[in-house]
């Protein structure tokens, strides 16, 4: 009898089982609602949508004026915004990614009609540059170039900033960045 023969024989089997499990995780799986277990009566698990690196703020609104709810995710790890346009049936299109070239590390996101014309604009608090970025919306779901406004300190409380910016012009205490 060879010492450890049983264990050596099992090693090859376990390696093959591991390879099979790895291959199984690479295959996309689609679960129908009937396959998902109900955790509590009336609650079902839903599919997920991708978001960028370190997604930390979300706002909703009808950004493309089609009557369906859309949402935007601010990603602090990748310095961008991901816009998801709603289809009207509870599903969303794949995201459109807006890079934030001026600011970095968006930490809070808000939406408001800053110009009073019925089109939603985006306001982004950017921690690493101590600024607030304003992206003026177009009726088709696109946004203009980000305009940055420097703050005397990092934007910890964007709701107060949005309240002061919500008029038709920016409060003069902000200094536009170059």
C-alpha positions, 0 to 999 in steps of 0.5 A: 500500500502506497501512503497517500494513494487515496488522497492523490487519486482524489486530487485529480477528481477535485481538480476536475470538479473545480474546473466544472464549477468555474465553467458553470459560473462563466455561462450566463443564466436566466432565471424566470420569475417562477424559478426565483424563490419568494422570500416573503409573500409578494416579494420577488427577486429582480434582475440587476443592472450594471453600474460603474465603479463605486456607484454612490448616488442615484436620481430619477426623472424623465430626461428624454421627455418620452413620458417614462422614468429614467435614472442616472447613477453617479460613479465615484470610482470611474468619475462618470454618470450612467444614464438609464432610459426607461422603456415604460414597462419596468425595464431600462435600456443599456446605460449611456455613459457621461464622463466627468472630465472636469471634476472627480469623485462625484459623491452626490447627484441632484436634478432640477429644472435650473433654467425653468424651461421644463427640461431637467438638468443634472447637478453633481457634487464632486468631492476631490475637486471641491466643486459642483458640476452642472450639466444642462439637459436637452430634451432628447436625453443628452446633456451639455458640457459640464460647467464646474463651480468651485466651492470653498470646501468639499460639497458635503451637503448638496441639497443646500447647494441645489437650493441656492442654485435652483434659480435661473442663475448661479449664486455669485458665491461660486467661482466658475473653474477654468 
